[in-house]
Amino acid sequence: MYSTILYILLSASFTELCDPGTYLPSTSSTNCATCTVGYYCAFYTSGTTVRTACSSGTYNPSAGSSTVQACLSCPIGTANGNTAVSICPKCVAGSYSDKIGATACISCGRGTYSPNEGATSVQSCLPCPTGTASSSLGAAACLKCAHGSYSDTAGSTACTQCRAGTYQPNEGATSVSTCLTCPTGTANALAGGYECYPCPDGYSCTDPANPVLLANATTKAPSNTTPVTTLSPSTTLLSVILSPIPGISLSTIIAASTAAAGLTNAVTTAAASTMVSPSSMSLNTTVMNMISSTSMRLNGTSITTVSSNLTAPKISIRALMLMVILNLVLCIIY
């Protein structure tokens, strides 16, 4: 009764009213239009363009609505975070909504997945099966374990790597027993390997997880180079000088020069202490005596020098080292 009286009074005061469920699209419009979906419209006076939007968590699929009751709550399995919508979207795979009028869906936890849209409860989030894992929230599917790893527990957030010394060539492994020990003569020093490699020359791979360099090992050089020369820890500088070899590579010259450079301080000390003049100083006696007395070792470890494609003329180590030492003495003198 009161709404009828109000309608009559407004009709008397203004020249045009929009009926409930309609609105005026613009101030310049003269015709009322049907209220659109997602909104509701009470009756308004001429020139009013306001529509009332349905709030988030609700929707209104019908046009021409005139009351807020037309805004319906989103059903479970859906959610709506916006206003003025005509439908609530289903929760995407990997999420769910278990409440009416939800404004957002809930993501499934890590180690679980939900493959279907519109899930309505947390029970729809299933544990990742063995051989798979999921480290992220809201997974629609769990990922297979990569080769070199496995998962033996349902609901895993990460796959476990096979230990060093083993390999695992397949995806989706479900047990540590799928991590196979490297065959004899091969090795794999890293965890998570999917294959083993031939044991390097000069190494022992009794423990395939930890190849060990053999003492006094001679490693095999590539076919396009000269053989590799290896000096054992017991080799002294004097024995190297007095032991000629058929030929020597450029890299060996560098290594020998570096070792001989350690004699500079010793020769300088000898020259100063004996007060021998450069012209009368006996290179053969003083320097060779210093080498023999110090019996210098090359860092106490074996030094392997791999030859270069460019090789030096075939000379003996004795001649080479004497030249190096002579150069060092000349540098001290001058």
C-alpha positions in Angstrom: 0.0 0.0 0.0 2.8 2.4 1.0 4.8 1.6 -2.2 1.7 2.4 -4.3 1.2 5.7 -2.6 5.0 6.5 -3.1 4.8 5.6 -6.7 1.7 7.8 -7.2 3.5 10.7 -5.4 6.6 10.4 -7.5 4.5 10.1 -10.6 2.9 13.3 -9.8 6.2 15.1 -9.1 8.2 13.9 -12.2 7.2 13.5 -15.8 8.6 10.0 -16.2 9.4 7.0 -14.0 11.3 3.8 -14.9 9.3 0.7 -13.8 11.0 -1.7 -11.4 13.4 -4.0 -13.3 14.2 -1.2 -15.7 16.6 1.8 -15.8 17.5 4.7 -17.9 20.7 3.9 -19.9 21.8 7.5 -20.0 20.8 11.0 -19.1 20.0 11.7 -22.7 17.7 8.6 -23.0 14.0 8.9 -22.9 13.2 5.2 -22.9 13.7 2.9 -20.0 15.7 -0.3 -20.7 15.6 -3.7 -19.0 18.0 -4.1 -16.1 20.9 -6.3 -17.2 22.1 -9.6 -15.8 24.4 -9.2 -12.7 22.3 -6.2 -11.5 19.0 -5.4 -10.0 17.0 -2.2 -10.6 14.3 -0.5 -8.5 12.1 2.1 -10.2 13.9 5.4 -10.7 12.9 8.9 -11.8 13.7 10.2 -15.2 17.4 10.9 -15.8 18.7 8.3 -13.3 21.2 5.8 -14.7 22.1 3.9 -11.6 22.0 0.1 -11.5 22.9 -1.9 -8.4 25.5 -4.6 -8.9 25.3 -7.9 -7.3 28.1 -8.3 -4.8 31.1 -10.7 -4.9 30.2 -14.3 -3.9 26.8 -13.9 -5.7 25.5 -13.8 -9.3 22.3 -12.9 -11.1 21.6 -14.7 -14.4 18.3 -13.0 -15.0 17.6 -9.7 -16.7 14.9 -7.3 -15.4 15.6 -8.0 -11.7 14.3 -5.4 -9.3 15.4 -6.6 -5.9 18.6 -7.7 -4.2 17.0 -11.2 -3.7 17.8 -11.7 -7.4 21.5 -11.9 -6.5 22.1 -15.6 -5.7 24.9 -17.0 -3.7 27.5 -19.0 -5.6 27.0 -22.7 -5.1 29.7 -25.0 -3.7 32.3 -25.9 -6.3 32.2 -22.4 -7.7 33.4 -18.9 -6.6 33.2 -15.3 -7.7 35.5 -12.5 -6.6 33.9 -9.9 -8.8 30.7 -7.9 -8.7 27.9 -7.8 -11.3 28.4 -11.3 -12.8 25.8 -13.5 -14.3 27.5 -16.8 -13.3 29.9 -18.1 -10.8 32.9 -19.9 -12.5 33.7 -23.4 -11.5 36.8 -24.0 -9.4 39.6 -25.0 -11.8 41.4 -28.3 -11.5 43.7 -28.3 -8.5 41.2 -26.4 -6.3 37.9 -26.7 -4.6 35.1 -24.7 -2.9 33.1 -26.3 0.0 31.1 -23.2 1.0 28.2 -21.4 -0.5 28.9 -17.8 -1.6 32.7 -18.3 -1.9 34.6 -15.4 -3.3 37.7 -17.7 -4.1 38.4 -21.4 -4.5 40.9 -23.1 -2.2 44.1 -24.6 -3.7 45.0 -28.2 -3.0 48.1 -28.6 -0.9 51.6 -29.7 -1.9 51.9 -33.4 -2.6 48.2 -33.6 -3.8 46.3 -33.0 -7.0 42.8 -32.6 -8.2 42.2 -33.4 -11.9 38.6 -32.2 -12.2 36.9 -28.8 -12.3 34.2 -27.8 -9.8 35.5 -29.8 -6.9 33.4 -29.4 -3.7 35.6 -30.6 -0.9 39.2 -31.1 0.3 38.7 -34.8 -0.2 38.9 -34.2 -4.0 42.6 -33.3 -3.5 44.2 -36.7 -3.9 47.7 -37.7 -2.8 50.3 -38.0 -5.5 50.8 -41.7 -6.3 54.2 -43.3 -6.0 56.6 -42.5 -8.8 55.3 -38.9 -8.9 55.5 -35.7 -6.8 54.1 -32.2 -6.6 55.9 -29.3 -4.9 53.4 -26.7 -5.8 49.9 -25.7 -4.6 46.9 -26.2 -6.8 48.3 -29.0 -8.9 45.9 -30.5 -11.5 48.4 -33.5 -11.9 51.5 -34.7 -10.2 54.7 -34.9 -12.2 56.6 -38.2 -12.8 59.9 -38.5 -11.2 62.7 -37.8 -13.7 65.2 -40.5 -14.5 67.8 -40.7 -11.8 65.2 -40.4 -9.1 62.3 -42.2 -7.5 59.3 -41.7 -5.1 58.2 -44.6 -2.9 55.7 -42.7 -0.8 52.3 -41.5 -1.8 51.8 -37.7 -1.4 55.5 -36.8 -2.0 56.4 -33.2 -2.6 59.7 -34.1 -4.2 61.4 -37.2 -5.7 64.5 -38.7 -4.1 67.7 -38.8 -6.1 69.5 -42.1 -6.6 72.9 -42.0 -4.7 76.2 -41.6 -6.4 77.6 -44.8 -7.8 74.2 -45.8 -9.1 72.0 -44.9 -12.1 68.3 -45.0 -12.9 67.4 -44.7 -16.7 63.6 -44.5 -16.4 60.9 -42.0 -15.4 58.3 -42.6 -12.8 60.4 -45.0 -10.6 58.7 -46.1 -7.5 61.5 -47.7 -5.4 65.1 -47.3 -4.4 65.7 -50.7 -5.9 65.3 -49.2 -9.3 68.6 -47.3 -8.7 71.1 -49.8 -10.2 74.8 -50.0 -9.2 77.2 -48.9 -12.0 78.6 -51.9 -13.8 82.3 -52.9 -13.3 84.6 -50.5 -15.1 82.2 -47.6 -14.9 81.5 -44.8 -12.5 79.0 -42.0 -11.6 80.2 -39.6 -8.9 77.0 -37.5 -8.8 73.6 -38.2 -7.2 70.6 -38.4 -9.5 72.5 -40.0 -12.5 70.7 -41.8 -15.3 73.8 -43.4 -16.7 77.3 -44.4 -15.7 80.5 -43.5 -17.6 83.6 -45.5 -18.4 86.2 -45.3 -15.7 88.8 -42.7 -16.7 92.3 -44.0 -17.6 94.6 -44.0 -14.6 91.8 -44.2 -12.1 90.4 -47.0 -10.0 86.6 -47.3 -9.9 86.3 -50.0 -7.3 83.9 -47.6 -5.6 81.9 -46.3 -8.6 80.8 -43.3 -6.6 84.4 -42.2 -5.9 87.0 -42.8 -8.7 90.5 -42.8 -7.2 93.6 -41.7 -9.1 96.2 -44.5 -9.1 99.7 -43.9 -7.7 102.3 -43.6 -10.5 99.5 -43.7 -13.1 100.1 -43.0 -16.7 97.0 -41.6 -18.4 96.3 -42.2 -22.0 96.8 -39.2 -24.2 94.5 -38.4 -27.2 95.6 -40.0 -30.5 96.6 -36.7 -32.0 99.3 -36.0 -29.4 102.5 -37.5 -28.1 102.3 -39.8 -25.1 101.8 -38.4 -21.6 104.8 -38.1 -19.3 104.1 -38.6 -15.5 106.5 -37.8 -12.7 106.1 -39.7 -9.5 106.2 -37.9 -6.1 109.7 -39.3 -5.4 111.2 -37.7 -8.5 113.9 -35.1 -7.7 114.9 -32.2 -9.9 118.4 -33.6 -10.2 117.2 -37.0 -11.4 115.1 -35.3 -14.0 118.1 -33.3 -15.3 120.3 -36.3 -15.5 117.7 -38.5 -17.3 117.4 -37.8 -21.0 114.3 -38.7 -23.0 113.9 -38.9 -26.7 111.7 -35.8 -27.0 109.7 -33.3 -25.0 106.6 -31.2 -25.6 106.1 -27.5 -25.2 103.9 -28.0 -22.1 106.6 -30.2 -20.5 109.1 -27.4 -21.1 106.8 -25.0 -19.3 106.4 -27.4 -16.3 110.1 -28.0 -16.1 110.8 -24.2 -16.3 108.4 -23.6 -13.4 110.1 -26.2 -11.3 113.5 -24.8 -12.0 112.4 -21.3 -11.2 112.4 -22.4 -7.6 116.2 -22.4 -7.7 116.5 -18.7 -8.2 116.6 -17.8 -4.5 119.0 -20.7 -3.7 121.5 -19.6 -6.4 121.3 -16.0 -5.3 122.1 -17.0 -1.8 125.0 -19.1 -2.9 126.5 -16.3 -4.9 126.2 -13.8 -2.1 127.6 -16.1 0.6 130.7 -17.3 -1.3 131.4 -13.7 -2.6 132.3 -15.3 -6.0 132.5 -12.8 -8.8 130.4 -13.5 -11.9 133.4 -14.1 -14.1 135.0 -16.7 -11.8 131.8 -18.4 -10.5 131.6 -22.0 -11.6 128.2 -22.8 -12.9 128.9 -26.5 -13.1 130.1 -26.7 -9.4 128.0 -24.2 -7.5 124.6 -24.6 -9.2 124.8 -28.4 -9.5 125.9 -28.7 -5.9 122.9 -26.6 -4.9 120.6 -28.9 -6.9 122.1 -32.0 -5.5 122.0 -30.8 -1.8 118.5 -29.4 -1.9 117.2 -32.5 -3.9 114.0 -30.4 -4.6 110.8 -32.3 -5.0 108.2 -31.0 -7.5 105.5 -29.9 -5.0 105.5 -33.3 -3.4 102.9 -34.6 -5.8 102.9 -36.3 -9.2 102.8 -33.9 -12.1 101.2 -35.1 -15.3 101.9 -33.0 -18.4 99.8 -33.5 -21.5 101.7 -32.8 -24.7 100.6 -30.2 -27.2 100.1 -30.6 -30.9 103.2 -28.4 -31.3 106.3 -30.2 -30.0 109.8 -29.0 -29.4 112.8 -30.4 -31.2 114.0 -33.7 -29.6 116.5 -32.7 -26.9 117.3 -34.2 -23.6 116.0 -33.1 -20.2 119.6 -32.6 -19.1 120.3 -30.1 -21.9 116.9 -28.3 -21.4 117.4 -27.9 -17.6 121.0 -26.6 -18.0 119.7 -24.0 -20.4 117.0 -22.9 -18.1 119.4 -22.7 -15.1 121.9 -20.8 -17.2 119.2 -18.3 -18.1 118.3 -17.8 -14.4 122.0 -17.3 -13.4 122.4 -14.7 -16.2 119.4 -12.9 -14.9 120.9 -12.8 -11.4 124.3 -11.6 -12.8 122.9 -8.9 -15.0 
